[in-house]
Amino acid sequence: MSARTDGERASQHLARTIKSLNIPVVKDQKKAERFLFGDDSED
């Protein structure tokens, strides 16, 4: 039987899920917002 806690199993599952989504890492906040929400430059 595994000695890992439910929290550890959940963390591993979440990490695998995020990796499988293949989301690009965007460090610039403006670029990230454009990627996520589209270009909302119409103020």
Distance bins in CASP14 RR format, pairs under 12 A and 6 or more apart:
PFRMAT RR
TARGET T0000
AUTHOR 0000-0000-0000
RMODE 2
METHOD distances of the structure
MODEL  1
2 8 0 0 0 0 1 0 0 0 0 0 0
2 9 1 0 0 1 0 0 0 0 0 0 0
2 12 0 0 0 0 0 1 0 0 0 0 0
3 9 0 0 0 0 0 1 0 0 0 0 0
4 10 0 0 0 0 1 0 0 0 0 0 0
4 11 0 0 0 0 1 0 0 0 0 0 0
4 12 1 0 0 1 0 0 0 0 0 0 0
4 13 0 0 0 0 0 1 0 0 0 0 0
5 11 0 0 0 0 1 0 0 0 0 0 0
5 12 0 0 0 0 0 1 0 0 0 0 0
6 12 0 0 0 0 0 1 0 0 0 0 0
6 13 0 0 0 0 0 1 0 0 0 0 0
7 13 0 0 0 0 1 0 0 0 0 0 0
7 14 0 0 0 0 1 0 0 0 0 0 0
7 15 0 0 0 0 0 1 0 0 0 0 0
8 14 0 0 0 0 0 1 0 0 0 0 0
8 15 0 0 0 0 0 1 0 0 0 0 0
9 15 0 0 0 0 0 1 0 0 0 0 0
9 16 0 0 0 0 0 1 0 0 0 0 0
10 16 0 0 0 0 0 1 0 0 0 0 0
10 17 0 0 0 0 0 1 0 0 0 0 0
11 17 0 0 0 0 0 1 0 0 0 0 0
11 18 0 0 0 0 0 1 0 0 0 0 0
12 18 0 0 0 0 0 1 0 0 0 0 0
12 19 0 0 0 0 0 1 0 0 0 0 0
13 19 0 0 0 0 0 1 0 0 0 0 0
13 20 0 0 0 0 0 1 0 0 0 0 0
14 20 0 0 0 0 0 1 0 0 0 0 0
14 21 0 0 0 0 0 1 0 0 0 0 0
15 21 0 0 0 0 0 1 0 0 0 0 0
17 23 0 0 0 0 0 1 0 0 0 0 0
18 25 0 0 0 0 0 1 0 0 0 0 0
19 25 0 0 0 0 0 1 0 0 0 0 0
23 32 0 0 0 0 0 1 0 0 0 0 0
23 35 0 0 0 0 1 0 0 0 0 0 0
23 36 0 0 0 0 1 0 0 0 0 0 0
24 31 0 0 0 0 1 0 0 0 0 0 0
24 32 0 0 0 0 1 0 0 0 0 0 0
24 35 1 0 0 1 0 0 0 0 0 0 0
24 36 0 0 0 0 0 1 0 0 0 0 0
25 31 0 0 0 0 0 1 0 0 0 0 0
25 32 0 0 0 0 1 0 0 0 0 0 0
25 35 0 0 0 0 0 1 0 0 0 0 0
26 32 1 0 1 0 0 0 0 0 0 0 0
26 33 0 0 0 0 1 0 0 0 0 0 0
26 34 0 0 0 0 1 0 0 0 0 0 0
26 35 1 0 1 0 0 0 0 0 0 0 0
26 36 0 0 0 0 1 0 0 0 0 0 0
27 35 0 0 0 0 0 1 0 0 0 0 0
28 34 0 0 0 0 1 0 0 0 0 0 0
28 35 0 0 0 0 1 0 0 0 0 0 0
29 35 0 0 0 0 0 1 0 0 0 0 0
29 36 0 0 0 0 0 1 0 0 0 0 0
29 37 0 0 0 0 0 1 0 0 0 0 0
30 36 0 0 0 0 0 1 0 0 0 0 0
30 37 0 0 0 0 0 1 0 0 0 0 0
30 38 0 0 0 0 0 1 0 0 0 0 0
30 39 0 0 0 0 0 1 0 0 0 0 0
30 40 0 0 0 0 0 1 0 0 0 0 0
30 41 0 0 0 0 0 1 0 0 0 0 0
31 37 0 0 0 0 0 1 0 0 0 0 0
31 38 0 0 0 0 0 1 0 0 0 0 0
31 39 0 0 0 0 0 1 0 0 0 0 0
32 38 0 0 0 0 0 1 0 0 0 0 0
33 39 0 0 0 0 1 0 0 0 0 0 0
33 40 1 0 0 1 0 0 0 0 0 0 0
33 41 0 0 0 0 0 1 0 0 0 0 0
34 40 0 0 0 0 1 0 0 0 0 0 0
34 41 0 0 0 0 1 0 0 0 0 0 0
END
